[in-house]
Amino acid sequence: MTTTTIRVDLDTRDRLRAIATQRDASLGEVLRDAVRELERREFALRVREGYIRLRADREAWDDYLAEAEATHVEDGLG
């Protein structure tokens, strides 16, 4: 894996180091995990905001619900 150097403030470096020590991991592993988590959160936020916009348009929301009902497949979980 190719690596690079990034600049972070000392507080951030120290916090990353503390997490790395707790996990017995490298700073790079901790940073990679943090970026993945941030990406997941950002994705979830965009999805949530999309639903908020969709619900604001009553006709579009009704269309969405109708399509969801028409394409519903039982998964045996509920």
FENZI-V500661 format. One record per helix or strand of 2 or more residues. SS is the DSSP state (alpha for helix, beta for strand). FROM is the first residue (numbers start at 0). TO is the last residue. If there is no record, write none. Layout:
BEGIN
ss: (SS SS)
from: (FROM FROM)
to: (TO TO)
END
This chain:
BEGIN
ss: (alpha alpha alpha)
from: (9 26 57)
to: (22 55 69)
END
